[in-house]
């Protein structure tokens, strides 16, 4: 697992992102190594998760290529070059089903260290 991916996963978990899934895209994509899919409780939470993820990545020296998703969007995308984060509200995640779309790629559900205790 890359340092950037670890930063993203821990940040999303700390900020109460739900059902965090990593999709290994290294065998299918020339533009990134991982997709991270996470559910936000609502639109405001989605924006917050995106902001905290960007801040944590920047603090570690990583830059954001692009961020998609307006203030009232139910899908926010944060492109950190090697890691692309897809932040969905629950209903939107069920609609687009990225895990199913990329079902032939290795996937792993994130569980925090705190949840294991």
LUMKEMAR-898144 format. One record per atom (N, C-alpha, C, O, CB): residue number from 1; residue in three letters; atom name; x negated, y, z negated. Coordinates in pm, 1 decimal. Each point is the difference from the previous one (the first is absolute). Glycine has a CB too. Example, Ala and Ser with C-alpha at 12.3 -4.5 7.8 and 13.67 -1.06 7.14 Angstrom:
   num   residu   atome         px         py         pz
     1      ala       N    -1319.0     -569.0     -780.0
     1      ala      CA       89.0      119.0        0.0
     1      ala       C      -90.0      120.0        0.0
     1      ala       O     -103.6       -1.9      -66.5
     1      ala      CB      292.8     -115.4      -58.1
     2      ser       N     -154.2      222.3      196.6
     2      ser      CA      -82.0      119.0       -6.0
     2      ser       C       77.0      109.0      -73.0
     2      ser       O      -50.9      110.8      -16.9
     2      ser      CB      -67.5     -173.6      231.4
***
This chain:
   num   residu   atome         px         py         pz
     1      unk       N      -85.4     -117.4        0.0
     1      unk      CA       85.4      117.4        0.0
     1      unk       C      -90.4      124.3        0.0
     1      unk       O     -102.1        4.1      -68.6
     1      unk      CB      289.8     -128.9      -55.0
     2      unk       N     -149.0      222.2      199.4
     2      unk      CA      -79.5      122.4        9.7
     2      unk       C       24.5       90.6     -120.9
     2      unk       O      101.2      -11.7      -69.1
     2      unk      CB      -92.8       -3.8      320.3
     3      unk       N     -102.5      104.9     -274.4
     3      unk      CA       13.5       96.5     -109.3
     3      unk       C      123.4       87.8       21.4
     3      unk       O       76.2       24.7      -93.5
     3      unk      CB     -326.6      -24.9       60.8
     4      unk       N      269.5       47.2      156.1
     4      unk      CA      114.9       84.9       30.4
     4      unk       C      130.8      -73.6      -25.7
     4      unk       O       92.2       56.9      -58.3
     4      unk      CB     -228.8       64.5      229.3
     5      unk       N      146.0     -245.7     -128.9
     5      unk      CA      121.4      -77.8      -23.5
     5      unk       C       26.1      -13.7     -149.6
     5      unk       O      113.8       13.1      -45.1
     5      unk      CB     -151.0     -138.5      260.1
     6      unk       N      -66.1       99.5     -290.2
     6      unk      CA       13.6      -12.7     -145.8
     6      unk       C       51.7      130.4      -61.4
     6      unk       O       87.4       -2.7      -86.6
     6      unk      CB     -274.8     -166.3       84.1
     7      unk       N      134.5      281.3       46.5
     7      unk      CA       44.5      131.5      -48.8
     7      unk       C      147.8       20.8       31.1
     7      unk       O       76.7       43.5      -85.9
     7      unk      CB     -308.9       49.3      118.2
     8      unk       N      271.5     -124.0       90.7
     8      unk      CA      139.4       17.7       42.5
     8      unk       C       92.8      -86.5      -84.7
     8      unk       O      100.6       49.0      -51.3
     8      unk      CB     -177.1        2.5      285.7
     9      unk       N       43.7     -178.9     -249.4
     9      unk      CA       85.7      -92.0      -75.3
     9      unk       C       15.2       42.2     -145.5
     9      unk       O      110.7       -0.1      -53.9
     9      unk      CB     -182.1     -183.2      206.1
    10      unk       N      -38.7      219.1     -215.2
    10      unk      CA        5.9       40.3     -140.7
    10      unk       C       78.9      129.7      -16.9
    10      unk       O       75.9       14.9      -95.8
    10      unk      CB     -296.5     -127.7       56.1
    11      unk       N      202.8      205.8      132.3
    11      unk      CA       73.9      126.5       -8.7
    11      unk       C      148.8      -23.4       14.9
    11      unk       O       78.9       51.8      -78.9
    11      unk      CB     -276.0       70.3      170.7
    12      unk       N      236.9     -199.4        8.1
    12      unk      CA      142.3      -28.1       20.6
    12      unk       C       60.1      -70.7     -120.8
    12      unk       O      112.9       28.9      -39.7
    12      unk      CB     -153.0      -43.3      286.2
    13      unk       N      -34.8      -77.4     -304.1
    13      unk      CA       47.6      -71.7     -118.1
    13      unk       C       13.1       93.8     -120.2
    13      unk       O      100.9       -2.1      -70.4
    13      unk      CB     -208.7     -207.5      156.9
    14      unk       N        5.6      291.3     -109.2
    14      unk      CA        2.5       92.8     -113.6
    14      unk       C      115.3       99.9       10.7
    14      unk       O       55.0       43.0     -101.3
    14      unk      CB     -303.2      -67.7       81.1
    15      unk       N      284.2       61.3      142.7
    15      unk      CA      105.3       98.9       21.6
    15      unk       C      135.7      -66.3       25.4
    15      unk       O       91.9       61.4       54.2
    15      unk      CB     -264.1       95.4       37.7
    16      unk       N      181.9     -283.0     -132.4
    16      unk      CA      125.6      -75.9       -3.1
    16      unk       C       58.8      -33.1      137.4
    16      unk       O      121.6      -10.9       15.3
    16      unk      CB      -79.5      120.3     -230.7
    17      unk       N     -129.6     -125.3      314.9
    17      unk      CA       45.3      -55.2      127.7
    17      unk       C       43.3     -144.0      -24.2
    17      unk       O      -56.6      -68.6      -85.0
    17      unk      CB      -99.3      220.3      218.8
    18      unk       N      255.8     -197.4      -59.6
    18      unk      CA       56.9     -132.6      -23.1
    18      unk       C      -25.6      -93.0      118.0
    18      unk       O       -9.7       44.0      114.6
    18      unk      CB      185.2       59.6     -259.0
    19      unk       N     -186.2     -232.1      114.6
    19      unk      CA      -13.4     -105.1      101.6
    19      unk       C     -110.7       34.5       99.8
    19      unk       O       25.4       13.3      119.7
    19      unk      CB      219.1      -68.4     -145.3
    20      unk       N     -366.7       69.3      -24.4
    20      unk      CA     -114.7       38.5       82.2
    20      unk       C      -53.5     -123.5       72.1
    20      unk       O      -32.5     -100.7      -62.8
    20      unk      CB      -25.7      290.4      -96.2
    21      unk       N       49.5     -180.5      291.9
    21      unk      CA      -48.1     -110.5       82.7
    21      unk       C     -111.9       51.0       90.3
    21      unk       O       10.6      106.8       60.4
    21      unk      CB      217.3     -219.5      -66.1
    22      unk       N     -334.8       34.7       13.7
    22      unk      CA     -111.2       30.2       90.2
    22      unk       C        7.9      -94.8      118.8
    22      unk       O       16.7     -120.8      -16.7
    22      unk      CB     -162.8      202.8     -175.2
    23      unk       N      134.1      -26.4      311.8
    23      unk      CA       -3.9      -79.8      123.0
    23      unk       C     -138.3       18.1       60.8
    23      unk       O      -39.4      111.8       32.8
    23      unk      CB      291.4      -87.3        8.1
    24      unk       N     -325.1     -133.3      -26.0
    24      unk      CA     -133.8        4.1       59.2
    24      unk       C       14.6       12.8      151.4
    24      unk       O       39.6      -95.0       67.5
    24      unk      CB     -137.4      -45.5     -256.9
    25      unk       N       65.8      258.0      241.8
    25      unk      CA       17.0       28.4      142.4
    25      unk       C     -129.5      -14.0       78.7
    25      unk       O       -2.7       27.4      120.0
    25      unk      CB      187.3      125.7     -180.3
    26      unk       N     -292.3     -195.6       -5.9
    26      unk      CA     -131.2       -4.1       65.5
    26      unk       C       -2.9      -91.0      122.4
    26      unk       O      -78.2       23.6       92.1
    26      unk      CB      -23.5       21.8     -312.8
    27      unk       N      184.9     -148.2      223.3
    27      unk      CA        3.6      -89.9      115.2
    27      unk       C       96.1       43.7      108.8
    27      unk       O        3.8      -61.2      106.8
    27      unk      CB      -63.4     -119.4     -260.2
    28      unk       N      137.5      285.3      128.9
    28      unk      CA      103.0       40.4       95.5
    28      unk       C      -10.8      145.3       44.7
    28      unk       O       68.3       40.9       93.8
    28      unk      CB       77.3     -209.0     -198.0
    29      unk       N     -230.3      246.2       38.4
    29      unk      CA       -1.2      143.4       26.0
    29      unk       C     -141.6       52.7       14.9
    29      unk       O      -90.3      -38.7      -74.1
    29      unk      CB      303.2       60.2      -52.1
    30      unk       N     -231.3       67.4      223.0
    30      unk      CA     -128.7       66.4       17.6
    30      unk       C       -5.8      130.7      -78.0
    30      unk       O     -107.2       59.0      -13.3
    30      unk      CB       86.5     -163.6      239.3
    31      unk       N      135.1      151.0     -278.1
    31      unk      CA        3.1      131.4      -63.6
    31      unk       C        6.0       -1.9     -151.9
    31      unk       O      -13.3      105.4      -62.1
    31      unk      CB      122.8      -28.2      264.6
    32      unk       N      -90.1     -192.9     -264.6
    32      unk      CA       -3.4       -6.8     -146.9
    32      unk       C      -24.7     -143.5      -43.6
    32      unk       O       15.4      -94.4       77.5
    32      unk      CB      141.9      291.5      -95.6
    33      unk       N     -196.2     -210.8     -109.1
    33      unk      CA      -23.0     -132.8      -57.3
    33      unk       C      119.1      -49.3      -80.8
    33      unk       O       26.2     -120.1       -5.9
    33      unk      CB     -268.7      171.2       -0.8
    34      unk       N      315.0       42.4      -56.0
    34      unk      CA      110.4      -39.3      -87.2
    34      unk       C      119.6       93.1       14.8
    34      unk       O      -14.1      120.6       20.4
    34      unk      CB     -151.4     -216.0     -179.9
    35      unk       N      282.3       36.0      148.6
    35      unk      CA      123.5       74.0      -26.0
    35      unk       C       32.2      -26.2     -146.3
    35      unk       O      -16.9     -111.6      -49.3
    35      unk      CB      104.5       93.7      292.7
    36      unk       N      -41.4      120.8     -311.9
    36      unk      CA       54.7      -17.1     -133.8
    36      unk       C      144.1       46.4        7.9
    36      unk       O       28.0      110.9       45.4
    36      unk      CB     -254.3      -77.2     -162.7
    37      unk       N      317.5     -118.8       73.0
    37      unk      CA      143.1       30.9        1.6
    37      unk       C       46.2        8.5     -144.9
    37      unk       O      -28.8      -88.2      -80.9
    37      unk      CB       65.1      -28.8      306.3
    38      unk       N       35.9      224.8     -257.2
    38      unk      CA       44.3       21.3     -137.8
    38      unk       C      139.1       63.7        1.0
    38      unk       O       34.5       76.1       90.4
    38      unk      CB     -274.9      -50.3     -169.5
    39      unk       N      318.5      -58.1      -22.5
    39      unk      CA      133.3       58.7      -13.7
    39      unk       C       -3.0      110.4     -104.2
    39      unk       O      -54.0      -16.6     -109.4
    39      unk      CB      161.3     -201.4      175.4
    40      unk       N      -47.7      331.7      -29.4
    40      unk      CA       17.1      113.3      -90.7
    40      unk       C      144.3        0.2      -49.0
    40      unk       O       89.6      -47.3       70.0
    40      unk      CB     -269.9      182.8       49.2
    41      unk       N      202.4      -83.7     -236.3
    41      unk      CA      135.3        2.4      -58.7
    41      unk       C       94.5       94.0       73.8
    41      unk       O      120.8      -23.5        4.3
    41      unk      CB     -222.9      -29.5     -224.1
    42      unk       N       46.8      159.9      278.0
    42      unk      CA       80.4       97.2       74.0
    42      unk       C      -93.3       83.9       86.4
    42      unk       O     -121.1      -21.7        0.0
    42      unk      CB      297.6       28.3     -183.3
    43      unk       N     -120.7       88.7      256.7
    43      unk      CA      -78.8       82.3       92.9
    43      unk       C     -106.3       81.4      -74.9
    43      unk       O     -114.1        9.8       45.3
    43      unk      CB      313.2        3.4      109.2
    44      unk       N     -162.6       43.9     -266.6
    44      unk      CA      -96.6       78.7      -78.5
    44      unk       C     -114.4      -88.7      -48.1
    44      unk       O     -115.9       41.4        4.0
    44      unk      CB      300.0      114.8      -76.8
    45      unk       N     -153.6     -275.7       28.0
    45      unk      CA     -103.6      -93.7      -45.5
    45      unk       C      -91.0      -37.7      116.2
    45      unk       O     -120.9      -13.6      -18.7
    45      unk      CB      275.6      -75.7     -159.2
    46      unk       N      -99.0       72.2      297.1
    46      unk      CA      -80.0      -32.9      118.6
    46      unk       C     -102.2      110.7       27.7
    46      unk       O     -116.8      -28.4       26.4
    46      unk      CB      310.7     -103.1       69.6
    47      unk       N     -150.4      256.3     -102.1
    47      unk      CA      -91.1      112.4       21.8
    47      unk       C     -108.6        3.4     -108.1
    47      unk       O     -116.6       27.3       28.5
    47      unk      CB      303.5      102.4       81.2
    48      unk       N     -147.5     -157.4     -232.0
    48      unk      CA      -95.2       -2.4     -111.0
    48      unk       C     -105.0     -109.1       19.0
    48      unk       O     -119.4       23.5      -18.5
    48      unk      CB      298.0       64.7     -133.0
    49      unk       N     -133.4     -206.5      188.3
    49      unk      CA      -93.6     -110.5       23.8
    49      unk       C      -99.4       37.1      109.1
    49      unk       O     -118.9      -29.1      -12.4
    49      unk      CB      294.3     -136.6      -58.0
    50      unk       N     -128.2      229.4      177.1
    50      unk      CA      -89.0       41.5      108.9
    50      unk       C     -102.4      101.6      -50.6
    50      unk       O     -118.9      -11.5       29.8
    50      unk      CB      302.9      -30.2      138.0
    51      unk       N     -138.9      139.4     -243.1
    51      unk      CA      -90.5      103.6      -51.6
    51      unk       C     -105.4      -58.1      -93.9
    51      unk       O     -118.3       32.4       11.2
    51      unk      CB      303.3      133.7        9.9
    52      unk       N     -142.3     -251.4     -113.1
    52      unk      CA      -95.4      -59.9      -93.6
    52      unk       C      -99.7      -90.7       73.3
    52      unk       O     -117.8       -4.2      -35.7
    52      unk      CB      292.2       14.8     -146.1
    53      unk       N     -127.8      -82.4      283.3
    53      unk      CA      -89.1      -86.1       77.9
    53      unk       C     -104.4       83.4       73.3
    53      unk       O     -118.3      -34.0        0.2
    53      unk      CB      303.1     -134.0       26.8
    54      unk       N     -140.9      277.1       35.3
    54      unk      CA      -93.1       89.3       69.3
    54      unk       C     -102.6       58.0      -96.9
    54      unk       O     -119.0        4.9       31.0
    54      unk      CB      298.0       50.4      135.8
    55      unk       N     -133.7      -11.9     -282.9
    55      unk      CA      -90.0       59.7      -99.9
    55      unk       C     -102.4     -101.0      -50.2
    55      unk       O     -118.0       32.6      -13.0
    55      unk      CB      300.8      123.6      -55.0
    56      unk       N     -138.9     -278.2       39.7
    56      unk      CA      -91.6     -103.1      -49.8
    56      unk       C     -103.7      -36.2      106.4
    56      unk       O     -117.7      -18.9      -31.0
    56      unk      CB      299.9      -70.8     -118.2
    57      unk       N     -138.1       80.5      273.7
    57      unk      CA      -93.1      -31.4      109.1
    57      unk       C     -100.9      113.1       18.3
    57      unk       O     -119.5      -25.2       15.7
    57      unk      CB      297.3     -112.7       97.9
    58      unk       N     -130.3      262.0     -115.7
    58      unk      CA      -88.5      116.2       17.0
    58      unk       C     -101.8        8.0     -113.6
    58      unk       O     -116.9       31.1       22.8
    58      unk      CB      301.2       91.1       97.2
    59      unk       N     -139.7     -150.0     -241.7
    59      unk      CA      -90.1        4.1     -115.9
    59      unk       C     -114.4     -100.0       15.8
    59      unk       O     -110.5       22.5      -49.4
    59      unk      CB      302.7       48.3      -96.1
    60      unk       N     -164.8     -181.7      215.1
    60      unk      CA     -101.9     -103.0       22.5
    60      unk       C      -78.1       23.7      129.1
    60      unk       O      -86.5      -79.7       36.1
    60      unk      CB      229.5      -81.7     -161.2
    61      unk       N     -112.4      271.2      194.5
    61      unk      CA      -75.9       33.5      120.3
    61      unk       C       61.2      -45.4      131.1
    61      unk       O      -65.3        7.5      104.1
    61      unk      CB     -129.5      -19.3     -245.8
    62      unk       N      317.1      -34.5      139.0
    62      unk      CA       68.8      -43.6      122.4
    62      unk       C       91.7      111.9       48.3
    62      unk       O       58.0       73.3      -80.1
    62      unk      CB      -68.1     -316.5        7.2
    63      unk       N       22.4      255.1      204.9
    63      unk      CA       87.4      104.6       51.6
    63      unk       C      124.8      -59.2       64.3
    63      unk       O        3.2     -116.7       39.0
    63      unk      CB     -202.8      262.6       -2.5
    64      unk       N      300.4      -63.1      -26.9
    64      unk      CA      127.4      -39.6       59.2
    64      unk       C       -3.5       35.8      147.9
    64      unk       O      -25.6      114.9       36.0
    64      unk      CB      149.9      -81.4     -256.0
    65      unk       N      -98.9     -131.3      305.1
    65      unk      CA        6.8       27.3      143.3
    65      unk       C      128.4       73.9       33.0
    65      unk       O       -1.6      101.9       69.0
    65      unk      CB     -135.9     -306.1      -21.0
    66      unk       N      248.9      151.7      -98.2
    66      unk      CA      128.8       63.7       26.5
    66      unk       C      100.4      -46.9     -104.7
    66      unk       O      -11.3     -108.7      -56.5
    66      unk      CB      -38.5      122.9      305.3
    67      unk       N      147.7       71.6     -272.2
    67      unk      CA      113.4      -35.9      -86.1
    67      unk       C      125.8       28.5       78.6
    67      unk       O       17.1      109.7       53.3
    67      unk      CB     -144.4      -58.8     -268.4
    68      unk       N      214.9     -148.5      222.7
    68      unk      CA      127.2       12.5       70.6
    68      unk       C      112.6      -14.6     -100.7
    68      unk       O      -10.1      -76.8      -95.6
    68      unk      CB      -89.8      -14.5      309.9
    69      unk       N      206.1      165.0     -192.2
    69      unk      CA      115.6       -8.2      -88.7
    69      unk       C       26.9      134.2      -64.2
    69      unk       O      -79.2       49.6      -80.1
    69      unk      CB       30.9     -290.4       36.9
    70      unk       N      158.9      297.5       79.0
    70      unk      CA       37.1      130.8      -51.9
    70      unk       C       44.8      -10.6     -145.0
    70      unk       O        8.5     -109.4      -55.8
    70      unk      CB       57.2      182.2      286.2
    71      unk       N      -37.5       40.4     -289.6
    71      unk      CA       34.0        6.1     -141.8
    71      unk       C      120.0      -87.2      -36.3
    71      unk       O        5.4      -52.6     -111.2
    71      unk      CB      -97.6      282.4      108.2
    72      unk       N      188.3     -246.3       93.5
    72      unk      CA      118.5      -81.1      -29.9
    72      unk       C       -3.7     -136.3       69.9
    72      unk       O      103.9      -63.7       17.9
    72      unk      CB       25.9      275.3      -46.8
    73      unk       N     -247.7     -255.4       67.6
    73      unk      CA      -14.1     -125.5       73.8
    73      unk       C        7.2     -121.4      -92.6
    73      unk       O      -47.6        3.8     -113.4
    73      unk      CB      -91.4      116.4      282.9
    74      unk       N      198.9     -226.9     -119.2
    74      unk      CA        7.9     -125.6      -75.2
    74      unk       C     -115.1      -94.0       36.0
    74      unk       O       -8.1     -111.4      -51.7
    74      unk      CB      257.4      136.1       42.1
    75      unk       N     -338.6       20.7       98.5
    75      unk      CA     -119.8      -75.2       37.6
    75      unk       C     -113.0      100.4       13.2
    75      unk       O        3.8       88.3       85.7
    75      unk      CB      130.0     -270.1       34.8
    76      unk       N     -233.8      168.0     -205.2
    76      unk      CA     -117.6       86.2        5.6
    76      unk       C     -119.7      -88.4       32.2
    76      unk       O      -20.7     -103.8      -62.8
    76      unk      CB      119.3      270.7     -104.2
    77      unk       N     -176.9     -124.7      265.3
    77      unk      CA     -118.4      -73.6       41.1
    77      unk       C     -122.0       84.6      -33.5
    77      unk       O       -6.3      118.1       34.2
    77      unk      CB      133.0     -237.8      151.3
    78      unk       N     -223.3       58.3     -252.5
    78      unk      CA     -126.8       65.0      -30.0
    78      unk       C     -109.7      -81.9       67.3
    78      unk       O      -25.3     -114.5      -37.6
    78      unk      CB      111.2      208.8     -185.2
    79      unk       N     -150.9      -34.3      322.7
    79      unk      CA     -105.5      -67.3       75.5
    79      unk       C     -134.7       41.0      -57.8
    79      unk       O      -42.7      114.6       13.8
    79      unk      CB      185.7     -121.2      196.1
    80      unk       N     -209.0      -88.4     -274.6
    80      unk      CA     -130.8       22.2      -61.1
    80      unk       C     -109.0      -70.2       80.6
    80      unk       O      -99.1      -45.8      -56.9
    80      unk      CB      207.2       66.4     -169.6
    81      unk       N      -91.0      -29.3      356.5
    81      unk      CA      -90.8      -64.7       94.1
    81      unk       C        8.4     -152.3      -12.8
    81      unk       O       74.0      -63.1       75.4
    81      unk      CB     -227.0      263.1      -85.9
    82      unk       N       79.6     -260.2      -82.6
    82      unk      CA       -1.8     -146.3      -13.6
    82      unk       C      124.6      -55.6      -68.4
    82      unk       O       33.0     -117.5       16.3
    82      unk      CB     -280.0      130.8      -25.3
    83      unk       N      315.1       70.3      -66.6
    83      unk      CA      120.1      -41.2      -73.1
    83      unk       C      114.1       94.6       38.5
    83      unk       O      -13.0      122.1       -9.8
    83      unk      CB     -125.6     -215.6     -184.7
    84      unk       N      248.9       36.0      237.8
    84      unk      CA      118.5       78.4       31.1
    84      unk       C      108.4      -38.0      -99.7
    84      unk       O       36.9     -116.8      -12.2
    84      unk      CB      -97.8      131.4      259.3
    85      unk       N      111.2       85.9     -318.4
    85      unk      CA       97.4      -21.8     -105.9
    85      unk       C      138.9       37.0       51.6
    85      unk       O       21.7      110.4       49.9
    85      unk      CB     -196.7      -64.7     -228.0
    86      unk       N      268.4     -139.5      165.2
    86      unk      CA      139.1       20.8       38.3
    86      unk       C       82.4        4.3     -127.8
    86      unk       O       12.9     -100.1      -70.5
    86      unk      CB      -44.4      -16.8      295.5
    87      unk       N       87.0      233.7     -253.9
    87      unk      CA       79.4       19.3     -121.2
    87      unk       C      145.9       13.9       42.5
    87      unk       O       36.6       93.0       71.7
    87      unk      CB     -230.9       19.4     -196.1
    88      unk       N      276.0     -205.7       79.3
    88      unk      CA      140.6       -5.7       39.1
    88      unk       C       92.0       14.8     -120.4
    88      unk       O      -37.4      -35.7     -111.8
    88      unk      CB      -25.1     -109.8      304.5
    89      unk       N      181.4      197.4     -170.4
    89      unk      CA      106.0      -21.0      -96.7
    89      unk       C       49.1     -142.8       23.7
    89      unk       O      -27.9      -58.5      104.7
    89      unk      CB       95.8      308.8     -113.9
    90      unk       N        3.9     -305.8      -85.9
    90      unk      CA       41.0     -140.4        8.2
    90      unk       C       79.4      -31.5      127.1
    90      unk       O      -30.2      -96.5       70.1
    90      unk      CB       33.7       91.8     -318.9
    91      unk       N       95.8       84.9      277.5
    91      unk      CA       85.2      -25.6      116.7
    91      unk       C      -78.7        8.5      130.9
    91      unk       O       19.5      -81.9       89.8
    91      unk      CB      175.3      172.9     -217.8
    92      unk       N     -282.4        6.8      138.7
    92      unk      CA      -79.5       16.3      122.0
    92      unk       C      -97.8     -115.9       16.3
    92      unk       O      -23.2      -46.6      111.5
    92      unk      CB       44.7      296.5     -130.3
    93      unk       N      -78.6     -296.2      -91.3
    93      unk      CA      -92.2     -114.6        8.3
    93      unk       C       73.5     -123.4       50.9
    93      unk       O      -53.7      -76.0       80.6
    93      unk      CB      -83.9      170.1     -269.8
    94      unk       N      259.3     -113.7      142.3
    94      unk      CA       79.5     -114.2       46.6
    94      unk       C       35.7       14.2      147.6
    94      unk       O       10.6      -99.9       71.1
    94      unk      CB       81.8       71.8     -302.4
    95      unk       N      -74.2      149.8      277.3
    95      unk      CA       34.2       23.7      140.3
    95      unk       C     -117.2      -33.6       92.6
    95      unk       O       18.0      -69.6       99.9
    95      unk      CB      141.7      249.1     -172.4
    96      unk       N     -279.0     -130.7       39.9
    96      unk      CA     -114.9      -15.5       89.8
    96      unk       C      -77.1     -129.8      -18.4
    96      unk       O      -65.5      -45.8       93.7
    96      unk      CB       49.4      289.5      -94.4
    97      unk       N       22.1     -304.0     -117.0
    97      unk      CA      -56.3     -132.8      -26.1
    97      unk       C     -141.3      -19.6       57.0
    97      unk       O      -23.7      -93.5       76.5
    97      unk      CB      256.5        8.2      -76.1
    98      unk       N     -324.1      171.4      -36.9
    98      unk      CA     -137.0      -10.9       51.0
    98      unk       C      -66.2     -133.0      -33.9
    98      unk       O      -77.0      -53.6       79.7
    98      unk      CB       59.3      299.2     -100.5
    99      unk       N       47.4     -298.6      -96.9
    99      unk      CA      -60.0     -128.5      -36.9
    99      unk       C       43.4     -109.8       96.7
    99      unk       O      -80.0      -87.2       34.0
    99      unk      CB       75.2      159.0     -274.8
   100      unk       N      129.2      -68.6      285.1
   100      unk      CA       47.7      -98.6       97.5
   100      unk       C      -59.5       25.8      137.2
   100      unk       O      -39.9      -93.0       70.1
   100      unk      CB      252.1       69.2     -199.0
   101      unk       N     -217.8      151.6      166.6
   101      unk      CA      -55.6       37.1      130.1
   101      unk       C     -144.5      -48.1       13.9
   101      unk       O      -40.5      -46.4      106.5
   101      unk      CB      192.1      246.6     -100.8
   102      unk       N     -228.5     -189.0     -113.2
   102      unk      CA     -139.7      -43.9       -0.3
   102      unk       C      -15.5     -129.9      -78.5
   102      unk       O     -103.1      -22.6      -63.4
   102      unk      CB       27.8      261.8       82.3
   103      unk       N      176.7     -323.9      -14.9
   103      unk      CA        1.6     -124.3      -76.3
   103      unk       C     -108.7      -99.0       35.4
   103      unk       O      -29.2      -90.2      -78.4
   103      unk      CB      267.4      124.1       60.2
   104      unk       N     -298.8      -18.8      135.2
   104      unk      CA     -106.9      -90.9       40.0
   104      unk       C     -137.2       43.1      -53.0
   104      unk       O      -99.9      -67.9       23.5
   104      unk      CB      232.6       14.8      180.4
   105      unk       N     -137.1      166.2     -275.5
   105      unk      CA     -125.4       48.5      -58.8
   105      unk       C       -2.1      -34.5     -149.1
   105      unk       O      104.9       -5.4      -64.1
   105      unk      CB     -119.0      194.3      234.5
   106      unk       N     -106.3     -212.5     -225.8
   106      unk      CA       -9.4      -32.9     -143.1
   106      unk       C       57.2      112.2      -87.4
   106      unk       O      -29.6      117.7       20.6
   106      unk      CB     -174.1     -256.8       28.0
   107      unk       N      285.6      100.2     -145.9
   107      unk      CA       64.3       97.5      -88.5
   107      unk       C      -19.5      -41.7     -145.1
   107      unk       O       -8.0     -118.2      -33.3
   107      unk      CB      178.4      173.3      211.1
   108      unk       N     -177.8       46.2     -261.8
   108      unk      CA      -17.8      -26.3     -142.5
   108      unk       C       81.5      100.6      -80.5
   108      unk       O       -9.1      120.8       22.0
   108      unk      CB     -222.6     -214.7       19.0
   109      unk       N      310.3       43.5     -133.0
   109      unk      CA       77.3       85.6      -90.5
   109      unk       C      -93.1       44.4     -113.2
   109      unk       O      -68.0      -82.5      -61.1
   109      unk      CB      288.5      -37.3      117.5
   110      unk       N     -223.2      248.7      -83.4
   110      unk      CA      -86.7       55.8     -103.5
   110      unk       C       62.9      -17.7     -137.2
   110      unk       O      117.7       29.4      -20.6
   110      unk      CB     -208.5      136.8      184.6
   111      unk       N       10.8     -214.3     -256.2
   111      unk      CA       41.6       -5.0     -140.5
   111      unk       C     -108.5       69.4      -80.3
   111      unk       O     -118.3      -31.0       14.0
   111      unk      CB      249.9     -186.9       16.1
   112      unk       N      -91.4      310.5     -112.8
   112      unk      CA      -97.6       76.4      -78.9
   112      unk       C      -56.3      -85.6     -111.7
   112      unk       O       58.2     -100.8      -40.1
   112      unk      CB       62.3      313.9       93.6
   113      unk       N     -235.5     -169.7     -102.3
   113      unk      CA      -61.9      -67.7     -114.1
   113      unk       C       89.8        8.9     -121.8
   113      unk       O        6.2      -93.4      -80.0
   113      unk      CB     -233.5      145.0      170.6
   114      unk       N      296.8       59.9     -104.9
   114      unk      CA       88.3       19.5     -115.2
   114      unk       C      116.6      -99.2        2.4
   114      unk       O       44.8      -46.0     -104.9
   114      unk      CB     -107.8      289.4      100.0
   115      unk       N      111.4     -275.9      124.2
   115      unk      CA      112.2      -94.0       11.9
   115      unk       C      -43.8     -141.8      -39.7
   115      unk       O       81.7      -81.2      -43.4
   115      unk      CB       17.8      223.3      227.9
   116      unk       N     -228.6     -170.2     -169.1
   116      unk      CA      -49.5     -133.2      -32.8
   116      unk       C      -17.7      -18.4     -150.2
   116      unk       O      -12.3     -113.2      -46.7
   116      unk      CB     -101.5      105.9      267.9
   117      unk       N      112.3      113.9     -296.2
   117      unk      CA      -21.5      -10.6     -145.1
   117      unk       C      124.1      -43.2      -73.1
   117      unk       O       -2.0      -13.5     -122.3
   117      unk      CB     -169.2      188.1      139.3
***
